[in-house]
Amino acid sequence: MDPSSLSNPQDCKVSSLKLVLTVNFEKSQLQGYVEVFSQIMRDGVESLILDTNKLEVTNCIDLTSNPINFKIGEEQPNFGKPLIISIPESLRSTGKEFSVRVYYNTTAESNALQWLNKEQTAGKEHPYLFSQCQAIHARSLVPCQDSPSNKVKYQAEITVAKPLTALMSALSTGKTETADNSIYSFTQEIPIPTYLIAIVVGNLESREIGPRSKVWSEPSMVEAAAYEFANTERFIATGEDLLTPYVWGRYDILLLPPSFPYGGMENPLLTFVTPTLLAGDRSLENVVAHEIAHSWCGNLVTNRFWSEFFLNEGFTVFVERKIIARLYGEEMFDFEAMNGLKHLHDDVEQFKKIDQEPLTALKPNLDGIDPDDAFSSVPYEKGFNLLCYLQSLVGVADFEAWLKSYIAKFSYQSIIADQMKDYFIDYFTERGKADAISVVDWDSWFNKPGMPINQVLFVSEKAQVAKDLAEITWSKEHGKNATENDLRSFKTQQIVLFLDTLLNITVDKPLPTEVLEKMDSLYHLTEVRNSEYKFRWQSLCLQHGLKRIEPHVVDFLTSQGRMKFVRPLYRELNKVNPQLAKDTFIKHKSQYHIIASKMVSKDLGLN
């Protein structure tokens, strides 16, 4: 059973949903009903249990309008309330089908939804709604079995006021109109976990960027997005070559308002991305490669429980970097791996500081814990490093062949880590490599907290150039021989590695502020548009006491809500100017997504 869910798919398994909802911006509510189609899994099951959180459930009927008894269970901290629906006695046997219509509406406290007034949008003419259901927030969008262990099909009819557009993580099947409203219809025929149900409503336009892809955004941003993500089809085709055919049909991208709390979210047919990717030079397009990789790792082969999230993210990071390496050179794989290790080290140290080191295991115990509280780079980068280690034992060609076979074998399933492990062992034992893989300490990889064991060494000449610039030219020589041309020939990954290396090596050897000023006069880092550079430069300045950076930090913190940036920057600002950090957050708290707001509040000790 899934410790993060109150539902009972082992007894009565939901197979599909049909949402019929009206979007009410005046009340910040979705109003309507969901039809839930399920199958009895064993004799004598009396109830269908669904997850809910911050929903108002008003009635349950069968599909011929007969009332069905239901009750709302007690609220469980972090997990909401179970909706317990009585199954008629005539249906309480294995294999019987049970359908129910649940009338409900969302509330202002529904974590899955962010409602933006028109002033919070780019165009400032129309309101905007978007969802974020990962990890366990689908239950605050719709009553459902909110567990990645169970995949469902879904359909939807969404009514919105004109001239707004509705999109979902499903295929659009039509639009009908009344005098004031538009009714959009959708269908998702490939079963997906409920965290991949997604909705967006706003003043949206699209541009074609490939034979199976559009980019959607507010009108003022759509051209910039179309330019930034022009390589989408190349990423999809490379993923297909590396793995298996792309099964979802379309791959569209939605560029969201700045408050979106993540870099991207891999909703099928409609990936959500943050506007912090708009660097103007496609230098941050690897996030799109990452979300495309999820089309296989996560969306097709899914972690059964959130405690094994690395089955989604570790594999996705690995495939993302394979895609980038095939398109831009093998050295890019090692670059990205080095940069990822920096993030992993930072997160491991942060969990140690708050006495939560057990959450740095690849398979942490999440009993009673909101998966959001365990969110970090650990499943991403530690999971990636496990796959790199396994690849080092069997060779690149054989490992890539196994990876393709793994995706083919487990597609459309939700699996646990032991299934992945057993398939790896069986596959290579059959191919005469039992001795080569016998050295894997699976228990330590899965269950030991901290940095990865058996760390693979990532090497690159260009990476060494970036490290030398940080370690010798600046940390040791304080920029004596630096010139304004140092970074001009660097790729994005080199500049990130340069800044990450400085952040690492100067923790115990602070740089004088005059050295930072010299660096800025040569490289103009305070003025950069690239959000990855800006985040690292501002972190470096905060750590080494360059006070003049603080207004720029506040500007960055209040211009976007991506947790990758806002959480560490708020923590750093809180160390040097706690009053400014807390005042800034309190003043702008309402502009952040609920998930981000909750996490920053914890970081600043405001809970």
N, C-alpha and C positions, 0 to 999 in steps of 0.2 A: 504494500500500500504506500501511496505517496504521502509523506509526512507534511507536505505543503498544501494538501487539499483535504476538504471535509467531505468530499463526494464519494460515491460508491460504484465506480465502473466495474469493479470485480463482481458485483451483484446484478447491477442493471446498467448496461453499457449504452451511452448515448452514441448514436451513429451520425446524426445530422441535426442541424438547426435551421429554422427559417425566421429571420428577424423582420418585423414590420414596425418601423419606427418613424416618428416625426421629430425633426430637429427644432427645438424651441429655444432660440437664443435669448428671448426675454427672461425666461426662467432658468437658463443654463441646464436644460434637461433634454434627454432623449425619452420620448413617451410612446408607449405602444405595447407590443407583445412579442414573445418568441414562441414558436412551436418547436417542441423538443421531441425527437424521434429516437426511441431506445429499444433495446432488446434485453429480455430477461436472461441472465447468465446461469441461474441455478433455481431449482424448485423452492418455493416457499418465500421468495423475496417479497416483502410487504411494501417497500418504499423505494422510490427513486430519490436520491439525494443529490442536490446541486449546490455548488458554491455560489454564495452571494456576498457582496461587501458594499455597504452604503447604497443599497438599492431599496426602493419601496415596492414591495410585491403586494398587489391588491386582489388578485383572483387567479384561480386555476380552473380550467374546464377541459373536457375532451374535445375532439374535433367535430363532434356533433352537438356541442354546446351544453353538454351535461356537466354539472358541477363536480369537481374532484376535491376531496379533502386535502388540505395542506397545513403545515405549520412551519414557523420560523424557529430554528433552534437558538440556543444561547450563543452569544458572540464569543469567538475565540480570539485572543490577542494575536494580531498580525494576519489572521486568516479569515476574518469575517464571520458570517452566520450561515449555517446549513439551511437550505430550503428542502423540507422533507415532504414529499408528495406521495400520497397513498396510491398504491397500485390495486385496481379492482381484483377481487379474489379469482375471477375467471381467467386472469392473465398471469397468475403467479406460478408459472411453470417454465422450465428451460426452453428457450427458443421463441417464446411468445413476444410479440411486439407491443410496445406501450407508447402512446403518443399523448402529449398534453400541451395545451396552450397556456402560457404564463403571462398574465398582464402585469406590467411593472413600469416604473420610470427610474431613471438615474437621479442622483442628487448632486448638489454642489460639492459634496465630499467624495464623489466617485474618483478614485485615483487614476483610473484609466484615461480620463478625459481632461483636456485643457481647453477652456473657452476663452477666446481672446476678443476684447471689444475692438471696434474698428480702429481706434487710436494705437493699438498694439500691433497692427499689421503694417506692411510696407506701403500699401495703397491708401490706407486710412479712410476707406469709404465703406467697407463691409466687415462684419464680424467673421470669425474664423474658429473652426473646431478641428482638433485632431486627437487621435487616441495613441496610447502607448500601453500595450497589454503585457509585455514581458516585464517581470517574470509571472507574477500571480495577480495581475490587475484586470484580466478579462472578466473576472467575477464582479467587477464594479461597472462593467459595460453591459453584461447580459448574464442571467442565471445560466450556469453551465457546469460541466465537470472540468474544472480548471486545473488540469494536470497534463503535462506533456506525455504521460503514459497512455493517453487516449486521444486518438485523432478523429476528427469529424469533418464531414462536408458541411457547407452552409450556403444558404440563399438569403437574399435580403431585398426589401423594398424600403427605400429611404425617401421621405418627403421633406423637401427643403423649400424655403421661400426663394422666389426669383430675385435676382439673376444668379444665385449661388449654384455651384456645382458640387456634387457629391461623388467621391471615389471610395473604393474599398479594395481590400486585398483579394479581389475576386474579379472574374470576367464581367464586364458590363454587358447586359443583355437588353438594354433598351431604356427609353425615357418617355414618360407621358406627361402631359401638362394640363393644368387647370388655369384659371384666370390669374391666380397669385402664386401657385406652387409648381414645382417640378418633382416628379416621382421617378427615382432612379432604381433600376433593377439590376441585381448582381447574382452570379452563381460561382461557387468554388467547388468543382467536382473532384478535386484531389483532396483526400482527407488530410487535414492539418491539425496540429495542436492548437488549442484555443488562444494561446498567447500570440498567434499569428493572425488573428482576426483584427482588422484595422479599418478605420473610417476617417475620412477627412472631408470637411465642408468649407468652402470659401470661394472667393473670387479667383478662379483658376483658369489659366490658359496652358496650352501644350505646344510643343515643337517636336517634330520627328527628328530623332538622332540616330536612327538605324532601322533596319528592315523589320525589327520586332520591338522597337523601343521608342517611347516618347519621354520627354521630360515635362513635368507639370510644375507650375509655380504661380505666384501672383504675377500679373502682367509686367510689372516693372523689373522683375528679376529673371524672367524666363529666358531671355536671350543670353544673359551671362551664364545661366545654368546649362543651356544648350551647348555653349562653347566649352565649358569646363568638363562636361561629361561626354564629349564627342567620341571617346574611345570605348564606349560601353559595349558595342558589338564585338570588338576585338577581345575584350575580356571574356564575354560569354563563349565565343568560339574557342578560345584557348582553354577555358574550363571544360568544354565538351571534349576537346582533344585529350585533356589530361584525365578526365573521369568518364562520364557516360552522357548520352544525349540530354539536352535541356528539355524537361518534360512540361514546363509550366506555360508554354505558348508565348506569351508576351513577357517583356521585362521593362516596366516603366519605372521612372524615378520621380519622386515628389520632393522638391526643395521646400522645406518647411520654414516657418518664421524662426527667429533666433532663439526662442525659448525652448526649442526641442532639446532634451537633455543628453542625447547621445550623438555620436558621429553619424551613425546610420542605424536603421532597423530594417531587417530583411523580410518585411511583409511580402508574401508571394504576389507577383504581378505588379507590385507597387512598393518598391523600396523607398523608405523615408530617409532623407539626408539633411544634415545641418548646413545652414548658410556659411558656417565657418570654413567650409571647403572651397569657397569662392576666392581662390588666391589669384585668379586672373591669368595663370600660366599652366594650369592642369597639374600643378606640382603635388596636389593632395588627392589625386584621383584614385590612389590605392584604396581609399575607403570604399569606393564603388566596387573595386575588384574584390574586396572583403565581402561586401554584401552579396555580390554575385556568387561567390564561393559558397555562401549559405544556401544557395538553391539546391545544393547537394548535401552539404554538411550542416545539419540542423533542420532544414525544411523537409528533406527526404529521409535522411537517417537522423533520428532525434534522440537526445538524452531522455531516458525514461523518467529520471528524477533530477531535480535541480542540483542535488549534491554531486552529480556527475556532468556538470555543465561543460567540462572540458571536451566531452564528446562532440558538442556543438562547436565551441569556440577554438579549442586547440587545433582541431582538424581544419577549421575555416581559416585560421591564421596561416597554417601550413600551405593550404591550397592557394590562398591569396598571394603568398610570397612566391610560390611556384609560377603562378600566372605572370606576376611582375617580372620574374627572372627570365621567363621564356620570351617576353616581349622586349625587355630593356637590358638584358644581360644577366648572366648567372651571378655576377658580383652583387646585384641588388638583393639577392636572397640573404647574403651574409650581412650586408648593410642593415637591412630591416631586422635581422636577428639580433645584431648588436644593440640597436636602438631599443628593441623590445626588452632585452635583459635589464636595461636601465629602469624601465617602468616597473618591471617585476621586482627588482631590488627595492625600489622606493615603496611599493605597496607592501612587501614583506616587512620592511622596517616599520611602516605605519601601523600594521596590525600588531606588531610586537609592542609598540608604544601604548596601544589601547588594550593590551592584555588579551588579544584575540588571535594569537599565533596559530591555534588549531585551524582557523579558517584559511590558512595558506597551504593546506593539504589539497591535492588534486581531488580527493573525495572527502570533503569536510562533512561533519555531522551537522545537518541543518534542522534537527528535530526542534520544533518550537521557534525557529529563527526565520524571519522574513528573508527570502533570498536576496532582496535588495541590500540588506545589511552585510551580506557576504560578497557583494559585487566588487570585483577588482580585476587586475590584469592576470591574476593567478591562473584561472582556467585557460586564458588566452595564451600567455607566454610560457607557463610551465607545461601546459598541454602540448604546445608547439615544440618545446624542447624534448619532451618524451618522444615525439614522432621523429625528430632529428636524430635522437640517439638510436632508435630502432632502425632508421634508415642507414645509419653508419655501420650497423652490424651486418646488414644483408646486401648493401649496395643500392645506388640510386635507381637503376633500371628495375631491379626486382622489387624494390619497395613501391615504386610507382605502379607496377603491375598489380601488387597486392592492394594498393589503395583503390584502384579502379575496380578490382574484384570485390573489395569490402563494400563500396558504395552499391554495386549491383546486387550483392547478397542481402543487404539490410535496408534497401530502399523501401519507403512507406511504413517502416517499423519504428518503434521506440525501444531502445536497447539500453543495456547496462554495460559498465566498463568490462566486466568479466566476459561478456560475449565478444567484445572487440579483442580482448586479450586471447581468448581461446581460439578465435579464428586466425589471429596472427600466428599463434603457436602451431596450429594444425596445418595452416597453409605452408609454412616454411619447413615444418617437419616432413611433409609429403615431398618437398623439393630438395631434401637432403641437407638442410641447414639447421638441424636440431642443435648441433654443438655450438654454432655461431650465436644462437639466440638463448642458449641455456644460461648465459651470464646475467640475463635481465632480472633485476630485483623488483618484481612487480609490486610487492607489498610496500616497499619503501617509496617507489614512484607514486603509488596511489595514496598512501596514508601518512607519509612523513611530512610534517610541516617544513616551511622554509624554502630555500633555493633548491633548484633541481640537483639530484645526484647525477653522477656520470655526465657532467656538463660537456657537451660537444664544443670544440674550439672553432670559432668562426673567424676567418682571416681574410684580409683584403688589402691590397696595396693602397687603394684609394682611401680606404678606411683609416689606414695608418697615417696617411697624410693629414686627415682631419684630426686624428688624435694627437699627432705631433704639433699641429698648430695650437691645440689647446694646452697640451702638457708642457711643451718646450717654449714656444713663442710667447704664450701668455702667462701660464702659471709660473714657469721658471724665470723667464726673461722679461716678464711684464710688458710685452709688446715692443721690445727694443727694435726688432727687425721686421715688424709687421708693416704691411702696406695695404692700401685700399683695394688692391687687386687680389688679395688672398682668397676671398670667397667667390670671385666672379666666375671661376671655372668649376666650382663645386656643384654637384647635383644636390637636390633637396635633401637626400638621405645623408650626404656628407655634412651639410650645414647642421642638420639635427644632431648628428653624431658629435660634431665639434662642440655644440652647446651642451649636449648631455654629458660629454666628457668633462667640460669645465664645471658643470654642476656637481659631478662626482668628486673630482680631485680637489676642489677648493673648499669642501666641507670643513676640513681641518686646517686648510691653508688659505685664509680669506684673502681675496684680492682687494687692494686699496681702491678707494672710490676713484682716485685719479686714473687708475688703470682701466676701470670700467668706462670712464669718460673718454679715454683715448680710443678704446675699442669702438665706442659708439661714434666717435668722430670719423673713424675709418670705415666702419661697416654700416652705419645708419640704422642700427637695430631697433631703436625706439620708434622709427617711422615705418617699419615693415608692415605689409598687408597680410602676409602669410601667418595664419593663426598659430601654427606649430612653432615658428620662430618666435613670435611675440610672446607666447606662453613661457618659453624657456628663458628668453632674455629678461622678462619681467621677474621670473622666479630668481634668476641669478642676481639681479639688482636688489631685490628685497633681502636675499640672504646675506648680501655684503654691504648693506647699509647705504645704498644710493637713494637718498630720500626723495629726490626729484621724480623718481619713477612712480611714486604712489598715486598721483592723479591719473597717470596713464593706466595703472592697474585698475583703478576704480572705473575708468572709461571702458576697459575691456570686460570687466566683471559685469557691468550693467548693459553692455551691448549684445550679450549672448548668454545662453544658459547651459552650455555643454558641460556636463559634470567633469569630464576629463580635464577641463581648464579651471572651472570655477571652484571646485573643491580644493585642489592643491593651492591655488592662488589665495583663496580666503584663509587657508591655514597659515600660509607664509605671511600674509598681511597681518594676521592676528598675532603673530609672534612679535612683530616690530611696531605695530600700531593697532592694538586691540580695539580701541575706541572707534577708529575709522572703519575697521573690518565689520564690527557689529552694527555700527550706524548705517553703513552702506547696505548691508544685508537687510536690516529691518526696513529701511526706506524702500528697497526695491524687491522685497520678498514676493510680492504679488505677481511680478513679471516672470518668475521662475516656474518651471513645471513643479507639480506637487512632489514628485519623487526627488527632484534636485533640492527643493526647499527643505524637505525632511532631512536629507543627508547633510546639507550645509549647516542646518540648525544643530545637528549632533556634533559636527566638527567644531563649531564655535561654542559649544557648551550652553546653548540657549534652550535646550529641551527641559 
